[in-house]
Amino acid sequence: MSTTENSPASPQEPDSSRAAHRGRPLQTEFNDGRDYPRLGSFSFRRGTLTDNQENTWDENWPHLGRVLDENSVTADDQVIDLDDWFGRTGHDTIVEIGSGTGTSTAAMAPLETDHNIVAVEIYRPGLAKLLGSVVRGGITNIRMVKGDGVEVLQRMFAPGSLAGVRVYFPDPWPKARHHKRRIIQTGTLHLIASRLKPGGILHVATDHADYAEWIDELVNVEDDLEYLGWPDDPAVRDETVPVLTDRQIITKFEGKGLDKEHVIREYLWRRR
Ligand SMILES: C[S@@+](CC[C@H](N)C(=O)[O-])C[C@H]1O[C@@H](n2cnc3c(N)ncnc32)[C@H](O)[C@@H]1O
């Protein structure tokens, strides 16, 4: 999860009120004995968009984007009708949590046009960048959701509805007292498993050695996820893995990690 401390983003306010305010985001109480990322009290600040981005946003967000409804009275009823949103039926959907500026999202989508791609992000300027790429590139198979990925998965996607979930270079939360904020936890893995359809793929990548150790401890913790490891050559398409796993273009944060000579670790699981 993100704060101003180690992320490019601080969570953004709902679109209905773009003014800065302070608050605690909506958090489902799962009460299932598993660990879920715990968010503290957040400082919500306005993201700066250029005039051009604001215009592109106003024109295109209404049909290409959604905002998680955080109103506790109405938040329970917001499962997305994917066929309706993408305007086509019979296509598998992949959700990317924490798409940042969406460089790899926009690079991959044209190579997987048979898939619906939903990018989930809390950072409005990142979504605005991706929206710009989508509009300029005429990319038709990307939609975007602004909101906390855990709440979005829980509230906006039906159980067993996804062919893939991607988490690329999640915020590492390096301090021990912040580890509970890491998005990869027993509860998140369980939630992701529940949203994947049988055979669906979870793909996680990190350049952070300590986070990799954390994930290593969790690879077999969720009974519904079969851990597949990572192929020796990720560019060679594994026909048993039905979604694209080669990011095509390194993500912004992958690039930052590589500049520091970090080792990239990747993880694949398949929904049983
Ligand atoms: C380190 S960046 C990586 C961005 C991108 N995947 C990349 O590789 O360039 C992590 C991103 O996750 C987003 N993020 C953090 N917690 C999130 C959450 N709970 N739901 C959605 N996005 C989140 C942050 O805003 C940030 O853009």
The ligand as a MOL file (V3000), in Angstrom:
LIG
                    3D

  0  0  0     0  0            999 V3000
M  V30 BEGIN CTAB
M  V30 COUNTS 27 29 0 0 0
M  V30 BEGIN ATOM
M  V30 1 C 6.3420 0.8560 -6.9610 0
M  V30 2 S 4.9960 1.3450 -7.9440 0 CHG=1
M  V30 3 C 5.0280 0.2480 -9.3580 0
M  V30 4 C 4.2400 0.7590 -10.5020 0
M  V30 5 C 4.3010 -0.0950 -11.7690 0
M  V30 6 N 3.7450 -1.4120 -11.5660 0
M  V30 7 C 5.7160 -0.2190 -12.2320 0
M  V30 8 O 6.3000 -1.2970 -12.1490 0
M  V30 9 O 6.2420 0.7980 -12.7200 0 CHG=-1
M  V30 10 C 3.6400 0.7030 -7.0280 0
M  V30 11 C 2.3250 1.2770 -7.5050 0
M  V30 12 O 1.2770 0.6340 -6.8240 0
M  V30 13 C 0.2950 1.5890 -6.4860 0
M  V30 14 N -0.4120 1.0470 -5.3370 0
M  V30 15 C 0.0520 0.8850 -4.1050 0
M  V30 16 N -0.8560 0.2960 -3.3260 0
M  V30 17 C -1.9290 0.0780 -4.1110 0
M  V30 18 C -3.1940 -0.4740 -3.8750 0
M  V30 19 N -3.5360 -0.9320 -2.6830 0
M  V30 20 N -4.0700 -0.5230 -4.9000 0
M  V30 21 C -3.7390 -0.0480 -6.1170 0
M  V30 22 N -2.5350 0.4920 -6.3970 0
M  V30 23 C -1.6540 0.5620 -5.4030 0
M  V30 24 C 1.0820 2.8600 -6.1940 0
M  V30 25 O 0.2920 4.0130 -6.3270 0
M  V30 26 C 2.1760 2.7520 -7.2420 0
M  V30 27 O 1.8030 3.3940 -8.4440 0
M  V30 END ATOM
M  V30 BEGIN BOND
M  V30 1 1 1 2
M  V30 2 1 2 3
M  V30 3 1 2 10
M  V30 4 1 3 4
M  V30 5 1 4 5
M  V30 6 1 5 6
M  V30 7 1 5 7
M  V30 8 2 7 8
M  V30 9 1 7 9
M  V30 10 1 10 11
M  V30 11 1 11 12
M  V30 12 1 11 26
M  V30 13 1 12 13
M  V30 14 1 13 14
M  V30 15 1 13 24
M  V30 16 1 14 15
M  V30 17 1 14 23
M  V30 18 2 15 16
M  V30 19 1 16 17
M  V30 20 1 17 18
M  V30 21 2 17 23
M  V30 22 1 18 19
M  V30 23 2 18 20
M  V30 24 1 20 21
M  V30 25 2 21 22
M  V30 26 1 22 23
M  V30 27 1 24 25
M  V30 28 1 24 26
M  V30 29 1 26 27
M  V30 END BOND
M  V30 END CTAB
M  END
